[in-house]
Structures are given as C-alpha cells and as structure tokens.
C-alpha cells in the first residue's frame, strides 16, 4: 500500500425529518403529532413526514391522498421553503466553524471533510457529536451523522441510528461493515437492479464482493466497475465545497389532466418564467432544454434540444419548450409538465475524475 494515498475523515450530517421538524419547532401545537409537509388533495404530494407520521408508513414523494388513508388524523402543512433555507444557512454556518470543506447535498444534508479541521480535533466522531449538540442547542433541531473514511460509507452510516444519533465506521471495520450491508443500501442499486442482483444470488455486500470485475461488467454494464470498487471501500471522491450544478428545473402538477397542447401553453409560460428566474438567481445559463411530461397513467416522457449557445432568457426557453411539446403527439392526457436546463456554463470543460484508495488505514476516528 502506498503511503502517499490520501487519508480522509468524512462526516455526513443529515437533519432528522427536516421540513417537518422545522414546522413542529415553529408551531408547538404540531409537536408530537403526525404531520406531512405538502399537499393532501387529489394531486398533492408529501414533501416530508414527521416521525410520528412515518410510523404509519407515510413518506416523502407519496401521494397525499394515500398518506391520509395510511395515517388517520394526518395534518398537512404547506411547505415554507424560505424558512427552510433560512434554517439551513444557520446550520451550514456551524459546519464552517469546523472546516471549509463542506459539500451541501440539499438543504438538510452535507458532507464535511474534517481530516484537517479548524478545531485541531483528531477525532471525527467527537466533532460530529459536537456539531449535532450545537445544532440542537442553538437552533432547536436534531441531526444524525455518519463518520468514516469516504463519502459513501459515511452516508450509509448516517442512517443507522436515526433520529438524533450517529455511527462511526472505523477503518478497520470497513470490510466487515460493507460485507454485511444489504445490497439495497448500496447507492446506485435501485429496485430494478436489486431485483436483478437477487436473481443472481447477490443479497449482501459479501455476495457482491465474490463476483469478479469481468462478471459485474458483463451483467451490469458501466455500473459494474463502480459496484466492484465500492464494496471494497474504494472511493476517493473528494468533498467538493463548490459543487458544480448540473441542471436547474421547475415543474407543475395540474389539478385536472390536460388533454390538448393548446391548454398547456399557458402552463409552460409560467414554468419557463420560473426557470428563467432561477437561472438569473444562480447566475448561470444553459444550452440544453428538456421538457418533462408525466401522463395521467403516470408514465414519464422527456424530450430534449441542445442549442449552439448558452441561454437564460424566458422567451427562448419557452419557444424551445413549445417546439419540444409539438415535436410528437401526446400519448395521453397530461398531469405534470416540467422544464429543465442542463449543459450549464458552470460546468463547461470540467471533468471529475475518481481515483481509488485502499481502505486499510490506521488513524484515530
């Protein structure tokens, strides 16, 4: 093993039921009650659920009417993203007191590289504990954390002792931890891939580890190499403080299905306006416009067009989206439309390269 390989101490901090917890914090009457942030109507979708609601099977991305059936007495709360963003900024300010290597994944979770931290604390576990205590004492919310040698293991570990807990996977524990891990816990293994792995006798990390690189390449294509390395704890993806935004989007679900393109034009104009505003706020522009269409039978279709120049103007985005809408006949009535911009000028000519790193590292966690 080369001694020049990087040694990292990575923390993944994940807020507990963030949106719902903020609502319960701001409104004491909601504490201890099952709440869902989002809509409860026929077309409503749950953005987040409190732990009291999760006991009934309510979870994010679930249809509001189904959530209401699962949990009698479920309280629906309209989301307040300005408030969530405000709280998220306060949480990140705490992170930055420990390290500048903070990579936010969303408003409620982030990676921190505390290998060389501002506190001079050699223990990543103690730093995670300190951060969680400060979030609770200064903001009033609970957070969970995972600590290990790379981002993948830290993220998996943060889910082990939720809510309000943490788990450390020390270097010498990595091999055993990954071998015992349910294959569904490996990021990149969705329902379809998991079913395929089950059919091939792969149920745990150990089962996966016993497959050769050639076997995984043959059966899982480009992902095969990723599975081969990740089950061996090999991941050298750095914590990136300035994550490159890959796309920006806006979408709308309609209260009634739309059956004609003519009725969709007004909706598209509003969506294009929102996308344009978000591009301006982020100070970016893009070349590729993608139109997302979800039909009444929940089937999904996307249509894309790439222009030879960067754009952020509403009128150009709208005209391109219109062209995509009329590109071919609709399969059914439409329940959702969305527009996304990708191929942004923030990521031009930037390529991220991952290098492997051995897991048998010895240092204090």
N, C-alpha and C positions, 0 to 999 in steps of 0.2 A: 504493500500500500504506500502510495506516495505521501510524504509528509507535507507536500505543498497544496494538497486538496483543502478547500475551504471548510472550516468548522463553523457551523451556524447554530444559534439558539433562536428558534422561531416560536412566537406566541400567536395563536389565533383567538381573538376575542369576539364573542358572539353574544349580543344582547338577548335577554330572555323575553320572547313574545313582545318585541319592541313596541310596535304601534299600539297594541292592546295595553301594554304596561304603561305607556305614556298617558293613554286615555284614563286608565284607572288612577294614575298618580294625580292627574289634573282634576278628576271628578271622584272624590272619595265615595260617593254613592255607588260607584261601579266596582269598588274593591270587593274581592271575594265572589264576584258574580260572573256567570258565563257571558262574555261579550265577543262580538265579531266586528272587526273594523271592515266596513264595506257595505254593499247593498243587500237588502233582504228581499227585494222584489223578484218578479219572474225572471228578469235578466241580471239581477245583482250577483256579484262575485265577492267572496270573502278574501280580503287582503291579508288579514291576520286574525288569529283567535287567541283568546286568553287561555291559560292552562286549565281554568275551570271549564271552558268550552271544549278543549281538546280531549277531556276525559270522555266526552260523548262521541268523539270521532270527528269533530269539526276541525278543519284545517284550511290553510291558505289555498287559493285557487279553486275552492269548492263553490258550487252554485249556491247562492243564498237560500233558495227555497229548500234545497236538500239539507243544508245546515240547520234550518229552522225545524225540519222534521226530526233530525237526529237529536236535537237538543231543545226540548220544550222550555220556554222561558228565555231563550237566547236573546240577548239585547244587541241590536245592530247600532253601530256608531259610525257616523260619516267621517271618513278619513280627513286629517288635517296635516297635509304634508309640510306646510310651512313650519308648524310646530315640531314635527319630527326632525326636520332639517336643523332647526334651532338647537334641539337637544343633541343631535348627532355632532354638531360643531363643538359643543361643550365637552363631549366625550373624547373627541379627537384631540382637543387641546390638552387633555390629561395624557393621552398617548405621547404627544410630542414633548412632554416633560421628561420622558424616558429615552426616546430615540427619535431621530429624524427619518428613520427607515420605516415608514408607516404606509401600508398599501390598503386603502379602503376598497372593499368589495361592494358595499352598498351602504345605506345609512346606518345599518345596525351591525356590521361586522368588518373586521380588518385584520390584516397580518402585521405583526411587528417583529423586526429583527433586532434583538437585544444582545447580540453577541458582544458588541462594544457599546454599552449604554451610558447615558449621561449620569447615572447614579453610581456607576462603578461597582454595581452589584453583580457578582459572578453567578448568581442563581436566577435563572429564568423563571423558575417556579415561584420564588419569592416575589419577583417583580410582577408576575401575573396576579398573585394574591393581593399585592399592594394596589395594583390598578383596579381590581374588582372592588376592593374596600373603598377606594376613593370615589368610584362611580356611584356606589351606594350612599356614602356619607355626604357627598357634595351635590349629587343630582337626584338621588332617591330611587334609582333603578338597580336591578340586579343583572349581572352578566356572568357568562360561563366562559371558560378558557381551555384551550388545549396547548400543550407545550411539547415540542420535540425538535428533531434535527432538520426537518424540512416542512414545507407548507402543507403538503398532502397529509402527512401523519398528524400534524398539529390540528388541521381542520377536522379530521375524523375524531380525534381525541376530545375536541371541544364539545362534542355531542354526547359524551359518555355520562357525565354527571350533571346534566341539566335538570332543573334550573339551579342557578346560583352555586355552581360547583366548578371544579377544574380537574384535569387529568394530565399527568406528565408521563410521556413515554421516553424513558432514558435511552441513550444509545445502545446499551447492552440489552435492552428489552425490545428493540425494534423488530428483530427477526421473529420472535415468538408472537408479538402483537400482530404483525401482518399475516403470519401463517394461520392464526386463529380467526382472523377477520372474515365475517360473512362477505361473500362476493358482491352482494348488493351495496355494501358500504364503500366499494371502490368507485371513486368518481370517474365517470365515463362509462360506467356499466348501468345502462338503463333497463327498462322492463324487457325489451326485445332481446338485448344482449344477454341479460341474466338468464332468460329462458333458454337461449342457445347454449349458454355455458352449462346449465343444468342438464341439458340433453347430452352433453359431452362429459358429464360426471364432474364438473367443476362447481363446487359449492362453497369452498373456503379459499383463503389465500394459499394454504398449503397445496390444495388441489391445483390451483393455478400455477404455483411455483414448479410443480413437477412436469409442466408442459414445456417443451423446447421452444426456442425462439422461432424455429422454422415452422413448428406446428401452429403457433399463435399467428404468425404472419399469414400462413395458408388459410386459416379458419376465420381470422378477424381482421384481415387486411392491414391498413395503415395503423390501426389501433393496437395490433398485436405487439409491436415493439414497446409501446407505452406500457401495456399490461406486464410484459416480461420484466421491465426495469422497475416499475413502481412496486411490484410485490416483493422486490428485493431491497426496497427502501432507497432506490436510486432515483433521486430527483434533485436537480441543482437549480431550480427556478428561483431566482433572487426575489426578495421583497422589493418591489418597484414603487418608490414614492410617487412618481409621476406616471401613473398607468395611462397607456395610450387608449383613448376612447376609440372603439372600432365602429360604432354606429350610434345613431340618435333617432328616436322614433316617437310617434304618437298614434293612438288608435281610439276608436269609439265603438261601443256595443249599443245597438239600437233597441228601443223599447218594442218596436214592431219590425218584423222582417221586411226588407226592401226587395222588390221584385223587378225593378227597372233601373237601368243605368241613369236615366234622367233624374230619378229621385235621389240618386247617390251623389250628384254633382255638388249640391249644397253642403252635404256632409264632408265631402272631400276638400272643399274650400276651407272649411273650419279646421280640418286636420292639417292641411298644408300650412295654414296660418300659424298653428301651434308649433309645427316642426320648424318653420322659419324663425319663430321667436326663440326657440330653444337653441338653434344653431347660432343665432346672434348672441345669446347669453353666454354660450360656450366659446364664442369667437372662433368658430370653425365653419367649413364649407365642405361639401361632398360632391362626388361625381356620379354615384350610383343611387338611383331612386328605386325602391322596392315597394310595390303595392301588395298589401296583405288582405286576403279575402277569406272570411270564415262564413260558410254557408249554414243554412238552417239545420242541416243534418250533422253539423259540427265538423265537416270535412274542411280542410285548410288548403288554400292555394296561394302561391306567391308569384308575382311577375316583376321582373327587374329590367332596368335600362340604364346603361352607363353612357354618360355624355363625355365629350372630349375636354371638358373644362370643369373647374370647381364652381359650385353654385350654392347659394343660400337664400336666394330671392323667392318669395312666396309664389309669384306668378309662374316662374319657370318650373318650380316643384309641382305646382298644380297642373300645368299643361302636360308635364311628363306623366303624372299620375293618371290624367284623363286618357292619354294615349294608351297607357297600360290597361286601363279599365275597358276600353273599346277594342283591345287587341284581339280578344276572342269572346265568344258567347259565354255568359254566366251559366254555371252548372245547375244552379238552384237559386232560391231566394237567399238574401244575404242578411246575416245578423251582426256582422262586425266588419269594419274597414280600418286599415292602418296604413300609414306611410312611414317608411324608414329611409334614412340617408346613411350610406356607408362609403367606403373608399375615401375617408376624410383626409383633409390635408395635414392633420396632426400625425398621421401615421405613414406619410409618403416616404418611401425608401427606407423604412425602419423594419428590421427583421430581428425577431427574438430567437436566440439560439440556446437550447438547453444542453448542458454538459452533464455527464454522470459523475456521481460522487459515492465513495464507499461509505457504508453505514457503521462500520466498526470504529467508532470514535470514542475517545475517553476524555470527558471533561465534566465539570460539575454542572448539574442541572438543578 
